[in-house]
Amino acid sequence: MLLAAFCEKGEDPTFGDARFRQTHFASIAKFGATKFLGDVYFVEARFDRGARFGAALFQGNVRFGHAQFGRDNYVVDARFGGAHFCRDVRFGDVKVSGSLILSHCQFDQGIHLGSFHVRDLNLDEAHYNAHVVVEATARRLTARKTVFQEGATLRLDGVEQCALDQAVLGGPSAIFGHPRCKVTSLRDTDLGQLVLADVDLSSCQFSGSHSLDKLRLEGRIKFGRTPSGLHLGMHWIPIWWWTRRQILAEEAAWRSQMSRKKAGWCDPRHSADKLVDLSAERLVTLYRSFRKAREDGKDEPGAADFYYGEMEMRRKANSTPWVERRIVLPLYWLVAGYGLRSSRALVALTALIAVGGLTLSRYGFAAKGHVYTADVKPLWDSFLYAVGCILSLDVKINNLSENLTRWGQGLRFLLRIAGPLFLGMAALAIRSRVKR
């Protein structure tokens, strides 16, 4: 009856200034396609059965402070899909038992979505011409294909999941969450002006994102982790374990689908955000961008895990040259963990000393008066001689002959090259973990 009184000649309802302060709507409030030419106030209004503002036009200021949608555990939605807000908009301390839908809306001036208490907040394909501030408590927030022309500040202290794939961030933007707030997707988004703080990225997808190397990470950022424990399988080494490190969700999904060693891996991505086009080459690019972002932020220890992931994916990528993929990178991984695992380099050094000392004791030292005839020497003395070769020290041991066989000379040459190399790898790995 109210809307019919403001209709002329079959046109859409048109209001000037509208005051609905503390109004109680017992049934569904259907304001779809309504034109509000002046200021509109729904402050402290109650919508027991929900509201429909789809395709409405708001030419003045809009206020929904302390509005409530739903009552007595009755779940209702507040729908503004396609509405056009020409002036300043304020949603302060709004409570919606269902979903607040602002998809396909257009906001020409400032908007503040403050202290929301909703089940789901939908901002998909909306267009914000001014900087927007969102403070929400919700199960899930989505802003897919949303245009933030001047950027956005999302304070998600009470949000469980957030997705901003294909969003346009035209200005400085930030997402402030909490350790349990999961950002599930930033696909196909330019992240050059985005700051992420105190969020969980363990299930977040970055595939197709731009300027990922300029993304800033602050506070407590959580990434996924490799599986723990021992694993069994039908391989030439039937027992294996995974090096503990931070990983991206795309790697976990790729290994759960493509890798021969799937034990312990699972796809952490949200079912609605899953991708099909997973490849090791794509993961190389993602890890390289994350590594550069952490290095530019003077966080060398934080960049180490992403460098490890980059090298792992290079070792798995079919585009990597065969020699590098089958020989160089596997050896580099085995003896030094790509220069990041000092324990492997020290184990390799110990094995080199053990094998070198044992070989020297048997075949390295020449018998007196003979060049090609080996003379067996005490094993402990041979170990000391091998350590001396590695450290380039002139070790004088009475029980050892100063003359070496051809095998001994070659082995000494190998020890003097490989030993310092392993020591250097161990020092480099330690430095990468403690560098400021």
Backbone torsions as a table, in degrees:
resi	resn	phi	psi	omega
1	MET	NA	-40.1	-179.9
2	LEU	-65.0	-45.9	-179.3
3	LEU	-66.3	-36.9	-179.2
4	ALA	-64.5	-31.2	-179.9
5	ALA	-69.3	-19.3	-178.1
6	PHE	-109.3	19.8	176.3
7	CYS	-104.4	138.0	177.7
8	GLU	-126.0	124.9	174.9
9	LYS	53.9	42.3	175.8
10	GLY	75.2	7.6	179.4
11	GLU	-82.1	173.3	178.8
12	ASP	-67.2	150.8	177.9
13	PRO	-58.8	138.8	-176.9
14	THR	-132.3	126.5	178.1
15	PHE	-115.3	156.1	166.7
16	GLY	-90.9	-118.5	169.8
17	ASP	-73.8	138.2	-178.3
18	ALA	-131.0	127.1	179.5
19	ARG	-117.9	110.4	177.2
20	PHE	-118.0	35.4	-178.9
21	ARG	-62.7	127.7	178.9
22	GLN	59.8	23.4	178.1
23	THR	-76.0	141.6	-179.9
24	HIS	-109.7	113.1	176.8
25	PHE	-100.2	104.7	-175.9
26	ALA	-75.6	-28.7	177.7
27	SER	-112.3	-176.1	-177.6
28	ILE	-64.2	128.4	177.5
29	ALA	-89.5	107.4	-175.4
30	LYS	-104.0	97.9	177.4
31	PHE	-108.9	25.0	-178.3
32	GLY	-61.0	134.3	178.1
33	ALA	65.5	15.0	177.9
34	THR	-79.3	145.2	178.1
35	LYS	-106.9	124.0	175.8
36	PHE	-111.4	104.3	-174.2
37	LEU	-84.1	-17.6	179.1
38	GLY	-116.4	-157.9	179.1
39	ASP	-76.6	143.9	-177.0
40	VAL	-125.3	130.2	-179.6
41	TYR	-126.2	117.6	171.1
42	PHE	-115.9	35.2	-177.1
43	VAL	-65.5	129.1	178.4
44	GLU	60.9	22.2	176.8
45	ALA	-76.5	154.1	178.6
46	ARG	-120.6	129.2	178.7
47	PHE	-119.7	94.2	-173.7
48	ASP	-67.2	-33.6	-176.0
49	ARG	-113.7	14.6	178.1
50	GLY	96.5	177.7	-177.5
51	ALA	-143.7	149.2	179.0
52	ARG	-127.7	110.4	178.3
53	PHE	-116.6	23.3	-176.0
54	GLY	-59.3	131.6	177.6
55	ALA	64.8	17.2	176.5
56	ALA	-73.9	155.8	179.4
57	LEU	-118.0	122.6	179.2
58	PHE	-115.6	104.7	-178.8
59	GLN	-91.7	-13.7	177.7
60	GLY	-110.2	-168.3	177.4
61	ASN	-71.8	147.6	-176.8
62	VAL	-125.9	132.7	179.3
63	ARG	-132.1	126.0	175.1
64	PHE	-122.9	33.0	-176.0
65	GLY	-61.4	129.5	176.3
66	HIS	62.2	21.5	175.7
67	ALA	-72.1	152.5	-178.3
68	GLN	-132.5	130.4	-179.8
69	PHE	-115.6	114.7	-179.8
70	GLY	99.3	156.0	177.9
71	ARG	-157.4	158.5	174.6
72	ASP	51.1	48.8	177.6
73	ASN	60.8	18.8	176.9
74	TYR	-89.3	115.5	-174.5
75	VAL	-83.5	120.6	178.3
76	VAL	-132.5	162.8	180.0
77	ASP	-113.5	153.2	171.6
78	ALA	-112.4	112.6	-172.6
79	ARG	-110.1	122.8	176.1
80	PHE	-122.9	19.3	-173.5
81	GLY	-55.0	122.9	177.6
82	GLY	84.7	3.1	179.6
83	ALA	-70.8	154.3	-178.7
84	HIS	-122.1	117.8	-179.7
85	PHE	-108.3	114.1	-175.3
86	CYS	-89.2	-23.6	-177.4
87	ARG	-120.6	-162.9	-175.5
88	ASP	-67.7	139.9	-177.4
89	VAL	-125.9	134.7	178.2
90	ARG	-133.7	120.6	172.3
91	PHE	-115.6	96.4	-175.7
92	GLY	-111.8	125.6	177.1
93	ASP	54.6	46.8	179.2
94	VAL	-87.5	139.6	178.5
95	LYS	-120.8	124.4	179.7
96	VAL	-128.7	122.8	-178.2
97	SER	-70.9	-24.9	178.1
98	GLY	-108.7	-125.8	-176.9
99	SER	-108.5	142.3	170.6
100	LEU	-101.6	114.4	-172.4
101	ILE	-109.5	111.0	177.5
102	LEU	-117.0	26.4	-178.2
103	SER	-69.8	147.1	177.6
104	HIS	62.4	15.4	177.3
105	CYS	-82.3	160.3	175.6
106	GLN	-126.9	129.2	-178.8
107	PHE	-120.7	115.7	-174.8
108	ASP	-86.1	-30.3	-179.4
109	GLN	-123.0	-159.5	-172.1
110	GLY	-64.7	147.2	177.7
111	ILE	-140.5	136.8	176.5
112	HIS	-130.5	111.4	176.3
113	LEU	-98.4	89.8	-169.7
114	GLY	-107.8	137.8	173.2
115	SER	53.7	51.8	176.5
116	PHE	-76.6	142.2	171.6
117	HIS	-129.4	93.3	-175.8
118	VAL	-135.6	165.3	175.1
119	ARG	-78.2	-50.3	177.8
120	ASP	-135.8	140.4	177.0
121	LEU	-117.5	116.4	-174.7
122	ASN	-111.2	114.2	178.1
123	LEU	-115.7	20.7	-173.1
124	ASP	-60.7	134.5	172.6
125	GLU	57.2	22.8	172.8
126	ALA	-80.6	162.2	-178.5
127	HIS	-127.5	117.9	-179.6
128	TYR	-113.0	115.1	-179.3
129	ASN	-86.4	-9.2	177.4
130	ALA	-126.3	166.6	179.8
131	HIS	-62.9	135.1	-177.4
132	VAL	-115.7	140.2	176.4
133	VAL	-118.0	125.3	-179.4
134	VAL	-121.4	124.5	173.7
135	GLU	-122.5	108.2	-168.8
136	ALA	-131.8	147.4	166.9
137	THR	-120.5	106.3	-173.5
138	ALA	-153.5	161.4	175.8
139	ARG	-72.1	-39.6	-176.3
140	ARG	-150.0	138.0	174.7
141	LEU	-123.1	128.8	177.8
142	THR	-124.9	139.5	176.9
143	ALA	-140.6	58.7	-178.3
144	ARG	-79.4	132.4	179.9
145	LYS	58.3	25.2	179.3
146	THR	-84.4	140.5	-179.5
147	VAL	-105.5	113.3	172.7
148	PHE	-104.4	90.3	-170.4
149	GLN	-61.5	-37.6	-179.8
150	GLU	-110.5	16.2	179.2
151	GLY	90.9	177.0	-177.3
152	ALA	-151.4	152.3	172.9
153	THR	-121.7	113.9	-178.1
154	LEU	-109.2	113.2	177.0
155	ARG	-103.7	103.3	-168.6
156	LEU	-111.5	52.6	-177.4
157	ASP	-62.2	-28.7	-177.8
158	GLY	-116.7	19.5	-177.8
159	VAL	-98.0	135.9	-180.0
160	GLU	-89.3	-40.4	-178.5
161	GLN	-136.1	144.9	-179.4
162	CYS	-143.1	135.6	179.8
163	ALA	-135.0	128.6	-179.6
164	LEU	-130.4	39.1	-178.3
165	ASP	-70.5	142.1	-179.7
166	GLN	61.2	21.1	176.3
167	ALA	-77.3	155.2	177.6
168	VAL	-111.7	114.6	180.0
169	LEU	-106.5	93.1	-175.1
170	GLY	-80.7	-8.9	179.5
171	GLY	-142.5	179.1	178.2
172	PRO	-55.6	129.4	-175.9
173	SER	-134.5	157.6	-179.1
174	ALA	-150.1	145.3	173.1
175	ILE	-122.6	112.9	178.3
176	PHE	-107.8	117.9	-177.5
177	GLY	-122.9	-141.4	176.4
178	HIS	-147.2	166.7	-173.2
179	PRO	-57.2	-21.4	-179.7
180	ARG	-101.7	4.9	178.3
181	CYS	-84.6	113.5	-176.4
182	LYS	-95.7	119.9	169.3
183	VAL	-88.7	113.1	-170.1
184	THR	-93.4	-20.6	-177.9
185	SER	-159.1	131.9	170.3
186	LEU	-131.2	34.6	-175.9
187	ARG	-66.6	144.5	172.9
188	ASP	53.7	38.7	-178.8
189	THR	-124.0	140.6	175.4
190	ASP	-81.4	113.1	-173.9
191	LEU	-101.6	15.3	-175.2
192	GLY	-64.5	-24.7	-177.7
193	GLN	-117.5	22.0	-175.3
194	LEU	-105.1	140.8	173.4
195	VAL	-118.6	128.3	175.3
196	LEU	-111.4	128.7	-178.1
197	ALA	-135.5	129.0	173.6
198	ASP	56.8	53.4	178.7
199	VAL	-130.8	163.1	178.7
200	ASP	-100.2	116.5	-179.5
201	LEU	-108.9	18.9	-176.0
202	SER	-67.4	-23.2	178.8
203	SER	-119.7	17.1	-175.5
204	CYS	-85.9	138.0	176.3
205	GLN	-102.1	136.6	179.9
206	PHE	-119.1	5.9	-175.5
207	SER	-59.1	130.8	179.5
208	GLY	83.7	-1.6	180.0
209	SER	-71.1	152.4	-179.8
210	HIS	-111.1	153.5	177.3
211	SER	54.2	36.9	-179.8
212	LEU	-64.3	-27.5	179.4
213	ASP	-70.7	-11.7	178.8
214	LYS	-101.7	1.2	178.4
215	LEU	-66.3	133.9	179.2
216	ARG	-103.3	130.2	178.9
217	LEU	-115.6	125.4	-177.6
218	GLU	-133.0	157.9	177.6
219	GLY	72.7	-149.2	-178.1
220	ARG	-91.3	102.1	178.9
221	ILE	-106.3	126.6	-178.4
222	LYS	-108.7	126.2	173.5
223	PHE	-110.0	170.9	175.7
224	GLY	-70.3	165.7	-179.7
225	ARG	-128.1	154.3	176.3
226	THR	-69.8	155.4	179.2
227	PRO	-61.0	146.9	180.0
228	SER	-100.5	164.6	176.0
229	GLY	84.3	178.9	178.6
230	LEU	-88.3	150.6	-179.2
231	HIS	-132.6	147.9	-177.9
232	LEU	-117.3	148.7	178.3
233	GLY	-170.8	169.9	-179.9
234	MET	-87.6	78.5	179.7
235	HIS	-135.2	171.3	-178.8
236	TRP	-67.7	-21.8	165.6
237	ILE	-115.9	101.2	-170.0
238	PRO	-73.0	-14.5	-179.6
239	ILE	-122.3	132.2	178.8
240	TRP	-152.6	166.5	174.2
241	TRP	-141.5	162.8	-176.3
242	TRP	-105.1	137.0	176.0
243	THR	-63.2	130.4	-178.6
244	ARG	-71.7	123.0	-179.5
245	ARG	-163.4	166.6	174.9
246	GLN	-78.8	141.5	-178.9
247	ILE	-135.9	161.8	173.2
248	LEU	-89.7	156.0	-179.4
249	ALA	-61.5	-32.3	-179.1
250	GLU	-65.3	-35.9	178.5
251	GLU	-67.2	-43.2	178.2
252	ALA	-60.1	-41.4	178.6
253	ALA	-66.7	-41.6	-179.6
254	TRP	-63.2	-44.8	-179.1
255	ARG	-68.2	-34.2	179.0
256	SER	-70.2	-20.4	-177.5
257	GLN	-106.9	-39.9	-169.5
258	MET	-107.0	-29.4	-172.6
259	SER	-73.3	149.7	175.9
260	ARG	-74.2	-25.8	178.7
261	LYS	-101.7	80.5	-175.9
262	LYS	-87.8	-12.0	-174.7
263	ALA	-58.3	127.1	177.7
264	GLY	91.1	-13.6	-177.6
265	TRP	-95.9	144.2	174.5
266	CYS	-144.4	155.6	-179.3
267	ASP	-80.3	112.4	-176.0
268	PRO	-86.4	-2.3	-173.9
269	ARG	-73.4	151.1	176.5
270	HIS	-67.1	143.2	-173.9
271	SER	-58.7	-32.2	-178.0
272	ALA	-79.5	-11.0	-175.4
273	ASP	-113.3	12.7	-173.6
274	LYS	-71.9	145.8	178.0
275	LEU	-112.5	161.4	177.0
276	VAL	-106.0	-35.6	-172.8
277	ASP	-82.3	71.7	176.0
278	LEU	-98.2	135.9	178.5
279	SER	-153.3	153.3	178.6
280	ALA	-64.9	-34.5	179.2
281	GLU	-62.4	-40.9	178.0
282	ARG	-65.3	-38.2	179.9
283	LEU	-68.2	-32.7	175.7
284	VAL	-58.3	-45.8	-179.4
285	THR	-64.3	-42.6	179.9
286	LEU	-63.2	-47.1	-179.5
287	TYR	-65.2	-38.4	179.2
288	ARG	-63.2	-40.5	179.7
289	SER	-66.6	-42.5	178.3
290	PHE	-64.8	-40.0	178.7
291	ARG	-60.8	-44.9	-179.4
292	LYS	-64.6	-38.7	179.4
293	ALA	-62.6	-41.5	179.7
294	ARG	-71.7	-36.0	177.9
295	GLU	-67.9	-40.6	177.9
296	ASP	-65.1	-27.2	175.9
297	GLY	-85.8	13.0	178.4
298	LYS	60.6	34.4	178.9
299	ASP	-116.3	76.0	-179.4
300	GLU	-64.3	-45.1	177.9
301	PRO	-60.3	-37.5	178.9
302	GLY	-68.8	-27.5	-179.8
303	ALA	-79.5	-16.9	-173.8
304	ALA	-61.8	-44.5	-178.6
305	ASP	-64.9	-35.3	179.7
306	PHE	-72.7	-32.1	173.6
307	TYR	-66.2	-40.8	177.3
308	TYR	-60.2	-44.3	178.6
309	GLY	-64.4	-37.7	177.5
310	GLU	-61.9	-44.7	-179.6
311	MET	-68.0	-37.1	177.3
312	GLU	-60.9	-44.2	-179.4
313	MET	-71.4	-32.3	173.8
314	ARG	-63.4	-36.8	179.0
315	ARG	-69.2	-24.2	-179.2
316	LYS	-96.7	-17.0	-173.9
317	ALA	-73.7	136.0	179.1
318	ASN	-71.3	-21.3	-180.0
319	SER	-76.6	-13.6	178.0
320	THR	-71.9	135.3	178.8
321	PRO	-51.8	146.2	-172.4
322	TRP	-59.4	-44.8	-178.4
323	VAL	-62.3	-43.1	179.3
324	GLU	-67.1	-40.6	-176.4
325	ARG	-73.5	-34.5	-173.6
326	ARG	-99.7	-21.5	-174.4
327	ILE	-122.9	-59.5	-171.9
328	VAL	-64.0	-56.0	-177.1
329	LEU	-66.2	-41.5	175.6
330	PRO	-59.8	-40.2	177.7
331	LEU	-66.2	-41.7	178.6
332	TYR	-62.7	-39.3	176.7
333	TRP	-66.5	-40.9	-174.4
334	LEU	-68.5	-44.4	-171.3
335	VAL	-91.8	-16.6	-176.3
336	ALA	-145.8	0.9	-177.1
337	GLY	57.8	44.8	-178.0
338	TYR	59.4	33.4	179.1
339	GLY	77.2	15.1	-176.3
340	LEU	-120.8	-5.8	-178.3
341	ARG	-121.0	98.6	-177.4
342	SER	-65.3	-30.4	-178.6
343	SER	-63.2	-38.2	179.3
344	ARG	-66.7	-41.7	179.1
345	ALA	-63.8	-39.5	179.2
346	LEU	-69.5	-37.4	176.0
347	VAL	-64.5	-42.2	178.1
348	ALA	-63.3	-38.4	177.6
349	LEU	-65.2	-42.6	178.2
350	THR	-62.7	-43.0	178.0
351	ALA	-63.9	-37.2	178.3
352	LEU	-64.2	-41.7	179.0
353	ILE	-65.4	-42.7	-178.3
354	ALA	-64.3	-47.9	-179.4
355	VAL	-67.9	-41.2	179.5
356	GLY	-63.4	-44.3	179.7
357	GLY	-65.0	-41.5	179.4
358	LEU	-64.6	-42.0	-179.5
359	THR	-68.1	-40.5	178.3
360	LEU	-62.6	-40.9	-178.3
361	SER	-63.4	-28.8	-177.5
362	ARG	-93.0	-45.2	-170.2
363	TYR	-126.8	2.3	-170.7
364	GLY	-89.8	-33.2	-172.8
365	PHE	-101.8	133.5	-176.7
366	ALA	-82.9	143.9	174.5
367	ALA	-68.9	156.0	-176.7
368	LYS	-61.6	125.0	177.8
369	GLY	82.4	2.5	-179.5
370	HIS	-128.5	137.8	-179.8
371	VAL	-94.0	-34.6	-173.8
372	TYR	-101.7	-5.2	-177.8
373	THR	-98.1	123.5	-178.2
374	ALA	-85.8	148.1	178.6
375	ASP	-120.9	122.2	-177.8
376	VAL	-66.9	130.5	-177.9
377	LYS	-120.3	163.9	179.0
378	PRO	-58.5	138.6	-174.6
379	LEU	-65.4	-42.6	-178.2
380	TRP	-63.1	-41.3	178.0
381	ASP	-64.5	-36.0	178.5
382	SER	-67.3	-36.1	175.6
383	PHE	-62.5	-45.3	178.6
384	LEU	-60.8	-38.8	178.8
385	TYR	-65.4	-39.4	178.3
386	ALA	-64.1	-41.5	177.3
387	VAL	-63.6	-40.6	177.8
388	GLY	-62.0	-39.8	177.4
389	CYS	-63.4	-40.5	-179.3
390	ILE	-65.4	-39.8	-178.2
391	LEU	-90.1	6.3	179.8
392	SER	57.5	42.1	177.9
393	LEU	-107.7	142.7	175.9
394	ASP	-84.5	98.2	-177.5
395	VAL	-91.1	122.9	177.8
396	LYS	-107.2	109.1	-179.9
397	ILE	-121.6	125.4	-173.7
398	ASN	-60.5	-35.1	-176.0
399	ASN	-76.0	-10.0	-176.1
400	LEU	-104.8	141.3	176.7
401	SER	-77.5	145.4	177.9
402	GLU	-77.2	-16.2	179.9
403	ASN	-91.7	136.9	179.8
404	LEU	-113.4	149.5	172.3
405	THR	-73.6	175.5	176.1
406	ARG	-61.0	-39.4	176.2
407	TRP	-63.3	-40.5	179.6
408	GLY	-65.2	-40.4	178.6
409	GLN	-64.5	-42.2	178.2
410	GLY	-65.3	-38.7	179.5
411	LEU	-67.4	-40.0	177.0
412	ARG	-62.2	-40.7	177.7
413	PHE	-60.5	-42.3	179.3
414	LEU	-65.4	-41.8	-179.6
415	LEU	-63.9	-38.1	-177.2
416	ARG	-73.0	-19.0	177.0
417	ILE	-95.2	-51.2	-174.5
418	ALA	-72.3	-36.8	-178.3
419	GLY	-59.2	-57.5	177.1
420	PRO	-59.8	-30.3	177.7
421	LEU	-63.8	-45.3	178.4
422	PHE	-66.5	-39.1	176.5
423	LEU	-61.7	-41.6	178.4
424	GLY	-64.6	-39.0	177.8
425	MET	-64.3	-40.2	178.5
426	ALA	-64.6	-43.7	178.4
427	ALA	-64.4	-40.2	178.5
428	LEU	-63.6	-40.2	179.7
429	ALA	-65.3	-41.6	178.6
430	ILE	-64.8	-42.2	-178.9
431	ARG	-63.6	-38.8	-179.2
432	SER	-66.6	-22.9	-179.7
433	ARG	-88.4	-22.0	-175.0
434	VAL	-116.7	-2.4	-176.7
435	LYS	-65.7	137.7	179.7
436	ARG	-89.1	NA	NA
